[in-house]
């Protein structure tokens, strides 16, 4: 009897593994899903806007129904006939961040969001779930997609934005695809854009673990021209006609540089090899933003360009949280009785499984700050003050690329989290 149970279990595991093979459910092309997220702090709604088919799939081929990072939302694809989950990915959005501001108590707003999933061979059910900072589901929307639907438009097969491959991965079928997108560069400034993209590549691969895994990244630079140079600065009434309509002053924060026009962003990228997006903005003013599995956006001609583009990639690719804090916390992002999903932050509500194994015995908790050598600053502990809050939220080390522009490296905890993510996406 025991032997029969073991054989049955082994057969079940084999069936589960077999069920998650990419070719069983998907074609080598992409289904682009455009949604509108709208509402306020009391009620959020998700609506389907449009669907598109793009040649080739540049995302993961393994771990299809797994997510290494929870995020503030997830897109889930299920086989319509069996209900089997066949693909899942996590994300965060500007809409959900906006909900943490006072304006969301008084007004309603809508935001564009675009997600990419592999093109299913047969009918599927797609669910979008949104979570709040208490890790509770606040909105959910499910719709059925027939891949043969005549209203799924085809894009990226005839008109493709010119692009240049800046780095080719060792194995382009098992790698991480990054696209740099030009924002605020006129046609005659594309030489500057390519140079700025090369600078960002150099900066990124100066850092571990990217340096050690460099051959697992495929990188292109997409030459999307703008009518005008630079970016918009609402606080001085300067609005410019640019490729993806980026601007400073997002949520009235001077240095918060983002774009809300995600459909335009993905239109420029259609037909190019991309999954992760780095938007380079042709401006000398300080600013940027990074949103998990959405985009990383950075200025290019400020002295801190190299530091900022890497920091924001820590957000958009790695799901790492900000480790700095304010005396007057402007954004109550992390309730102290809920454990953050970010791998480099903790409230100690459920610290198990994070970096407790990296803390040496005898390390004081909370760990005191130190003015000694950088090797001391890299000591792993529990340093209070992170996630915009001076109290109740802890970071792993005294300093890190996710805390200040002056620190030259990711701390050991962030480095390990990024290493695990690279290995997850490249099939290990």
Backbone torsions as a table, in degrees:
resi	resn	phi	psi	omega
1	UNK	NA	-44.6	-179.2
2	UNK	-62.8	-40.5	179.4
3	UNK	-62.6	-40.8	-179.9
4	UNK	-63.1	-39.7	178.3
5	UNK	-63.2	-42.5	-179.7
6	UNK	-63.1	-44.1	179.6
7	UNK	-63.4	-42.4	178.8
8	UNK	-61.9	-43.0	-179.5
9	UNK	-63.3	-44.4	-179.4
10	UNK	-62.0	-41.8	179.7
11	UNK	-64.5	-39.5	178.8
12	UNK	-63.4	-43.5	178.9
13	UNK	-61.5	-43.8	178.9
14	UNK	-59.7	-41.8	178.9
15	UNK	-64.4	-39.5	-179.8
16	UNK	-65.6	-43.5	179.1
17	UNK	-63.3	-45.1	-179.6
18	UNK	-61.0	-37.7	-176.9
19	UNK	-65.4	-20.3	-176.8
20	UNK	-98.5	9.2	177.0
21	UNK	-67.5	136.1	-174.9
22	UNK	-56.0	-48.4	-173.6
23	UNK	-67.8	-16.4	179.1
24	UNK	-68.8	-31.3	-172.6
25	UNK	-121.2	-20.6	-168.6
26	UNK	-127.4	153.3	170.2
27	UNK	-95.1	164.9	176.7
28	UNK	-83.5	62.6	174.8
29	UNK	-153.6	173.1	-171.3
30	UNK	-117.4	137.8	169.7
31	UNK	-101.1	113.6	177.4
32	UNK	-92.8	129.2	-176.6
33	UNK	-116.3	118.3	177.6
34	UNK	-103.4	128.5	-179.9
35	UNK	-127.6	160.9	168.5
36	UNK	-115.9	121.1	172.6
37	UNK	-99.8	130.4	-176.6
38	UNK	-145.0	165.8	176.1
39	UNK	131.2	-154.9	178.5
40	UNK	-145.5	-166.6	-175.1
41	UNK	-65.7	-24.6	-177.5
42	UNK	-85.2	-31.6	-176.7
43	UNK	-152.2	131.6	177.6
44	UNK	-120.0	144.5	-179.9
45	UNK	-129.6	149.7	179.4
46	UNK	-123.2	128.7	179.4
47	UNK	-130.8	139.5	175.3
48	UNK	-75.7	133.6	-179.3
49	UNK	-104.5	-52.1	-178.4
50	UNK	-162.5	163.6	175.9
51	UNK	-133.3	144.7	-178.4
52	UNK	-138.8	153.6	175.1
53	UNK	-111.5	128.7	-178.3
54	UNK	-121.8	136.6	178.3
55	UNK	-60.0	139.0	175.0
56	UNK	71.8	149.9	175.1
57	UNK	-115.9	123.5	-174.8
58	UNK	-110.3	8.7	179.6
59	UNK	-93.1	-161.0	-175.1
60	UNK	-69.1	148.1	175.1
61	UNK	-112.5	-9.8	178.7
62	UNK	-124.3	169.4	-179.5
63	UNK	52.4	40.5	-169.0
64	UNK	-62.4	-36.0	-177.4
65	UNK	-101.8	16.9	-179.7
66	UNK	-113.7	150.3	171.8
67	UNK	-125.8	128.9	179.7
68	UNK	-78.3	-18.6	-178.3
69	UNK	-135.5	134.1	-174.6
70	UNK	-68.4	-44.8	-177.8
71	UNK	70.8	-176.3	175.9
72	UNK	-98.6	9.8	175.9
73	UNK	-172.4	164.0	177.7
74	UNK	-143.5	146.6	171.7
75	UNK	-108.4	127.2	-173.6
76	UNK	-125.9	128.7	179.1
77	UNK	-112.4	127.4	178.3
78	UNK	-122.8	141.8	173.0
79	UNK	-62.7	128.3	-173.4
80	UNK	-65.7	-35.7	-175.3
81	UNK	-74.5	-45.3	-173.1
82	UNK	-101.0	-18.7	-175.0
83	UNK	79.3	4.0	-179.5
84	UNK	-67.9	132.0	174.6
85	UNK	-71.8	121.9	-175.8
86	UNK	-116.4	-10.2	176.3
87	UNK	-160.5	145.6	177.1
88	UNK	-153.6	142.9	174.0
89	UNK	-147.8	156.9	-178.9
90	UNK	-110.3	163.5	-177.8
91	UNK	-161.4	170.0	166.9
92	UNK	-133.5	164.9	-176.1
93	UNK	-141.8	157.1	173.4
94	UNK	-66.7	-32.1	178.4
95	UNK	-57.0	-46.9	-178.5
96	UNK	-68.3	-33.3	175.0
97	UNK	-66.7	-41.1	178.9
98	UNK	-58.2	-33.4	-179.5
99	UNK	-62.1	-17.3	179.7
100	UNK	-85.5	-4.9	-179.4
101	UNK	-95.3	157.7	-178.4
102	UNK	-59.6	-33.3	-179.0
103	UNK	-56.2	-32.4	-177.2
104	UNK	-70.3	-12.1	175.5
105	UNK	-83.7	-17.5	-172.5
106	UNK	-116.6	-24.4	-173.2
107	UNK	-127.2	166.1	172.6
108	UNK	-115.4	139.9	177.8
109	UNK	-138.2	160.9	175.7
110	UNK	-124.6	148.3	-177.6
111	UNK	-135.2	140.1	172.5
112	UNK	-77.3	143.2	172.1
113	UNK	-143.8	141.8	-177.9
114	UNK	-129.2	132.1	177.5
115	UNK	-127.6	147.5	179.1
116	UNK	-113.5	130.9	174.8
117	UNK	-133.6	156.7	176.1
118	UNK	-64.7	146.2	-176.5
119	UNK	-70.9	118.3	-179.0
120	UNK	-72.6	150.4	175.9
121	UNK	-79.9	-28.3	-176.9
122	UNK	-132.0	177.5	-177.1
123	UNK	-61.5	137.7	-179.1
124	UNK	-132.9	161.5	170.7
125	UNK	-109.5	127.0	-178.0
126	UNK	-113.0	127.7	-179.9
127	UNK	-116.4	134.9	172.0
128	UNK	-113.0	121.1	177.0
129	UNK	-113.7	137.3	174.8
130	UNK	-115.3	140.4	-179.5
131	UNK	-121.4	152.8	174.7
132	UNK	-96.7	-173.4	-176.9
133	UNK	-77.8	3.4	170.5
134	UNK	-102.4	9.2	178.2
135	UNK	63.6	31.8	176.8
136	UNK	-103.6	144.8	176.7
137	UNK	-73.3	123.8	-178.2
138	UNK	-108.1	-20.3	177.5
139	UNK	-157.2	145.4	179.0
140	UNK	-147.2	139.5	-178.0
141	UNK	-143.0	128.0	179.3
142	UNK	-123.2	134.8	176.3
143	UNK	-141.6	156.2	-177.4
144	UNK	-98.5	137.6	-178.8
145	UNK	-123.7	121.5	170.6
146	UNK	-94.6	116.4	-175.2
147	UNK	-62.5	-14.7	179.7
148	UNK	-96.3	7.8	178.3
149	UNK	-56.2	123.6	-177.0
150	UNK	-68.4	-14.7	180.0
151	UNK	-89.5	1.0	171.1
152	UNK	-80.2	108.4	-175.4
153	UNK	-74.5	152.0	176.4
154	UNK	-99.9	126.2	178.8
155	UNK	-135.1	160.2	174.3
156	UNK	80.4	7.5	178.8
157	UNK	-105.6	-23.7	179.5
158	UNK	-109.3	-52.2	-179.3
159	UNK	-107.6	109.7	-179.2
160	UNK	-120.9	130.9	177.7
161	UNK	-60.2	131.4	178.8
162	UNK	-55.3	138.1	178.4
163	UNK	-144.0	161.7	-178.8
164	UNK	-126.2	131.1	176.6
165	UNK	-80.1	118.5	-178.0
166	UNK	-97.5	-23.0	177.0
167	UNK	-155.2	127.3	179.3
168	UNK	-104.6	131.9	179.4
169	UNK	-70.1	157.2	177.9
170	UNK	-60.3	-42.4	178.2
171	UNK	-129.9	104.0	-173.9
172	UNK	-73.4	-7.0	175.9
173	UNK	-93.2	-11.2	178.7
174	UNK	-136.3	69.2	-176.4
175	UNK	-150.9	179.8	177.6
176	UNK	-108.5	119.6	-176.5
177	UNK	-95.2	122.9	178.1
178	UNK	-118.6	135.8	173.4
179	UNK	-119.0	125.2	167.6
180	UNK	-84.9	135.8	179.4
181	UNK	-119.2	133.2	-180.0
182	UNK	-78.5	129.9	176.7
183	UNK	-133.5	120.6	-179.8
184	UNK	81.6	20.3	174.4
185	UNK	-111.5	122.1	173.4
186	UNK	-72.3	166.3	-177.8
187	UNK	-51.6	-42.3	-177.6
188	UNK	-75.6	-4.1	179.4
189	UNK	-104.2	11.1	-176.6
190	UNK	-67.0	-26.1	174.1
191	UNK	-62.6	-39.9	176.3
192	UNK	-65.2	-41.2	178.0
193	UNK	-59.2	-47.4	180.0
194	UNK	-60.9	-41.1	177.5
195	UNK	-63.2	-42.2	178.5
196	UNK	-65.0	-36.5	177.9
197	UNK	-66.1	-40.5	177.6
198	UNK	-64.0	-35.9	176.5
199	UNK	-62.8	-42.8	178.9
200	UNK	-63.6	-40.3	178.3
201	UNK	-62.0	-45.9	178.5
202	UNK	-58.7	-42.9	-178.6
203	UNK	-65.2	-44.0	-177.4
204	UNK	-62.9	-44.4	-174.2
205	UNK	-88.3	7.9	164.4
206	UNK	-78.6	-18.4	-175.0
207	UNK	-99.2	138.6	167.3
208	UNK	-81.8	144.5	10.2
209	UNK	-92.8	2.8	-176.7
210	UNK	-60.4	-36.4	-179.4
211	UNK	-58.3	-45.1	-177.4
212	UNK	-72.9	-23.4	-177.2
213	UNK	-111.7	24.4	-173.1
214	UNK	-56.3	-37.1	-176.0
215	UNK	-73.1	0.2	176.8
216	UNK	-98.9	8.8	-179.1
217	UNK	-117.4	130.2	173.9
218	UNK	-110.2	126.2	-169.9
219	UNK	-130.2	129.5	175.8
220	UNK	-122.8	158.3	174.8
221	UNK	-117.9	116.7	-174.6
222	UNK	-97.2	121.7	-170.2
223	UNK	-90.6	74.4	179.1
224	UNK	-87.7	112.0	-175.1
225	UNK	-81.2	148.5	175.2
226	UNK	-111.4	153.4	175.8
227	UNK	-69.0	-35.5	-178.4
228	UNK	-126.9	153.8	176.7
229	UNK	-78.1	154.4	172.7
230	UNK	89.3	-154.3	-179.3
231	UNK	-146.3	167.3	-176.5
232	UNK	-80.1	144.2	176.1
233	UNK	-127.9	88.5	-175.2
234	UNK	-56.0	-34.0	-174.8
235	UNK	-63.5	-19.1	176.6
236	UNK	-115.8	12.3	177.1
237	UNK	71.8	22.6	-177.9
238	UNK	-101.5	100.6	179.3
239	UNK	-109.6	126.8	-174.8
240	UNK	-119.7	152.3	179.9
241	UNK	-89.5	102.4	-176.6
242	UNK	-127.3	169.8	-171.4
243	UNK	-56.5	-46.1	-177.3
244	UNK	-122.5	17.7	171.8
245	UNK	55.9	43.0	178.2
246	UNK	-70.3	158.9	176.3
247	UNK	-160.2	153.1	169.9
248	UNK	-75.6	-179.3	173.4
249	UNK	68.4	23.6	174.3
250	UNK	-57.5	128.9	-176.9
251	UNK	54.2	30.5	176.7
252	UNK	66.6	21.9	174.0
253	UNK	-98.4	120.7	-172.0
254	UNK	-51.4	-44.4	-172.0
255	UNK	-96.4	2.9	-178.7
256	UNK	-83.1	104.3	-174.8
257	UNK	-107.1	116.3	-176.2
258	UNK	-144.2	177.7	166.1
259	UNK	-129.4	142.8	175.2
260	UNK	-100.6	-2.4	-172.6
261	UNK	-99.3	71.6	-175.1
262	UNK	-73.5	-26.6	176.5
263	UNK	-66.6	-43.4	175.9
264	UNK	-61.6	-41.8	180.0
265	UNK	-56.5	-49.6	-177.9
266	UNK	-75.4	-25.2	173.9
267	UNK	-62.4	-42.8	178.6
268	UNK	-62.6	-32.5	-173.8
269	UNK	-88.5	-12.9	-174.8
270	UNK	-57.0	126.1	179.0
271	UNK	93.2	-7.2	176.0
272	UNK	-98.6	156.1	178.5
273	UNK	-76.8	105.5	-177.4
274	UNK	-152.1	151.0	166.5
275	UNK	-138.8	-54.0	176.9
276	UNK	-94.9	140.4	-169.8
277	UNK	-120.8	131.0	172.7
278	UNK	-121.8	111.5	179.5
279	UNK	-91.5	121.4	179.3
280	UNK	-100.7	123.3	-174.3
281	UNK	-107.5	125.5	-174.5
282	UNK	-78.5	77.1	179.4
283	UNK	-148.6	153.2	179.0
284	UNK	-95.5	-3.9	-179.0
285	UNK	-84.5	146.3	-175.1
286	UNK	-74.4	131.0	174.6
287	UNK	166.8	166.8	179.1
288	UNK	173.4	-175.6	178.0
289	UNK	-170.4	150.8	178.7
290	UNK	-142.3	127.8	-175.6
291	UNK	-127.8	126.6	-173.3
292	UNK	-51.5	123.1	176.9
293	UNK	53.6	28.7	173.4
294	UNK	-120.6	-72.2	174.2
295	UNK	-165.1	162.5	170.0
296	UNK	-116.5	127.8	-178.0
297	UNK	-127.1	129.8	-175.7
298	UNK	-143.7	143.8	168.8
299	UNK	-67.5	159.4	-175.1
300	UNK	-118.1	-18.8	-171.7
301	UNK	-118.0	26.4	171.2
302	UNK	-99.5	150.9	179.9
303	UNK	-55.8	-25.2	179.8
304	UNK	-95.6	18.9	-178.5
305	UNK	-54.1	-50.4	-175.3
306	UNK	-60.3	-43.3	-179.2
307	UNK	-66.8	-42.7	-175.5
308	UNK	-69.0	-42.5	-177.8
309	UNK	-64.7	-33.1	176.9
310	UNK	-73.3	-44.1	177.9
311	UNK	-57.4	-46.4	-177.8
312	UNK	-68.5	-30.3	174.5
313	UNK	-67.4	-30.5	173.0
314	UNK	-59.2	-34.1	175.1
315	UNK	-75.1	-56.6	-168.1
316	UNK	-71.4	-35.4	178.6
317	UNK	-94.6	-47.2	-170.6
318	UNK	-90.4	-11.8	-177.6
319	UNK	65.3	23.0	179.2
320	UNK	-78.3	145.5	-180.0
321	UNK	-91.8	158.5	174.1
322	UNK	-68.1	134.3	-177.6
323	UNK	-102.5	3.5	177.5
324	UNK	-88.6	167.9	-176.1
325	UNK	-144.4	158.6	-179.6
326	UNK	-119.4	150.7	175.2
327	UNK	-63.2	-45.8	174.4
328	UNK	-106.1	99.8	-173.7
329	UNK	-63.3	112.2	-176.2
330	UNK	-80.1	-24.8	-176.5
331	UNK	-128.5	107.9	179.4
332	UNK	-76.9	72.8	-172.6
333	UNK	-79.8	-26.7	-170.4
334	UNK	-126.7	94.8	174.5
335	UNK	-57.9	136.4	-171.7
336	UNK	-74.6	-9.2	177.4
337	UNK	-102.2	10.0	179.3
338	UNK	-126.1	134.2	179.1
339	UNK	-78.1	125.2	176.6
340	UNK	-64.5	149.6	176.4
341	UNK	-79.5	-19.1	179.8
342	UNK	-61.8	134.5	-173.6
343	UNK	-71.5	-13.0	-177.0
344	UNK	-111.5	11.9	177.5
345	UNK	-128.4	149.1	173.8
346	UNK	-150.1	147.9	170.3
347	UNK	-105.5	1.5	-174.6
348	UNK	69.2	10.4	176.1
349	UNK	-67.8	-33.4	176.5
350	UNK	-157.1	72.4	-172.7
351	UNK	-74.9	-19.4	-175.7
352	UNK	-57.8	132.6	178.1
353	UNK	92.9	-0.2	177.3
354	UNK	-95.0	-106.9	-176.6
355	UNK	-119.5	23.1	-179.8
356	UNK	-62.9	-27.7	179.2
357	UNK	-71.8	-12.3	-179.3
358	UNK	-99.1	-3.0	179.8
359	UNK	-90.3	123.5	-178.9
360	UNK	-70.9	143.3	177.2
361	UNK	-55.1	140.2	179.6
362	UNK	90.9	-5.3	178.0
363	UNK	-68.9	124.9	-179.2
364	UNK	-65.7	144.0	179.3
365	UNK	-124.8	121.0	-5.1
366	UNK	-66.7	155.5	-176.5
367	UNK	-82.9	128.1	-178.0
368	UNK	-71.7	152.4	174.9
369	UNK	-67.7	157.1	179.9
370	UNK	-138.1	143.3	176.4
371	UNK	-104.0	13.6	-176.8
372	UNK	-81.8	-163.5	-175.3
373	UNK	-60.4	161.3	-177.0
374	UNK	-60.5	-29.7	178.5
375	UNK	-62.0	-33.4	175.5
376	UNK	-71.1	-38.9	-179.6
377	UNK	-64.0	-23.6	179.0
378	UNK	-86.6	-0.8	177.5
379	UNK	-60.1	133.3	-178.5
380	UNK	-85.6	130.3	178.5
381	UNK	-159.2	-145.3	175.4
382	UNK	-130.9	95.7	-177.2
383	UNK	-96.3	120.1	-176.2
384	UNK	-77.1	136.6	-177.1
385	UNK	113.0	94.4	-179.3
386	UNK	-167.9	169.6	177.5
387	UNK	55.3	35.7	176.9
388	UNK	75.6	-0.9	-175.6
389	UNK	-116.5	132.0	-179.8
390	UNK	-74.8	-24.6	-177.4
391	UNK	-128.5	143.5	171.3
392	UNK	88.2	-11.9	176.8
393	UNK	-122.3	134.3	-172.4
394	UNK	-120.8	148.9	175.6
395	UNK	-116.0	165.2	-174.0
396	UNK	-77.4	-34.9	-172.6
397	UNK	-133.9	166.2	-179.4
398	UNK	-62.6	-39.5	-179.0
399	UNK	-143.3	161.5	-174.3
400	UNK	-170.5	162.3	173.6
401	UNK	-59.6	-24.8	178.9
402	UNK	-84.9	2.4	178.9
403	UNK	-114.0	-49.5	-176.7
404	UNK	-135.9	157.7	174.0
405	UNK	-73.9	-21.3	-175.2
406	UNK	-78.0	-29.6	-178.9
407	UNK	-73.8	130.3	-171.1
408	UNK	-84.9	-4.1	-172.2
409	UNK	-138.8	165.6	164.6
410	UNK	-79.9	142.3	179.0
411	UNK	-68.4	166.7	-178.6
412	UNK	-56.4	-35.3	-178.9
413	UNK	-70.6	-45.1	177.2
414	UNK	-64.2	-38.8	179.3
415	UNK	-61.6	-43.7	178.7
416	UNK	-65.1	-41.9	180.0
417	UNK	-62.2	-42.0	178.7
418	UNK	-67.6	-38.2	177.2
419	UNK	-59.9	-47.3	179.9
420	UNK	-61.1	-37.0	-178.6
421	UNK	-68.8	-44.2	178.1
422	UNK	-59.8	-44.0	179.3
423	UNK	-65.2	-37.3	177.9
424	UNK	-61.8	-48.0	-175.7
425	UNK	-72.4	-23.6	-176.4
426	UNK	-103.0	15.9	167.3
427	UNK	92.6	15.5	177.4
428	UNK	-93.3	NA	NA
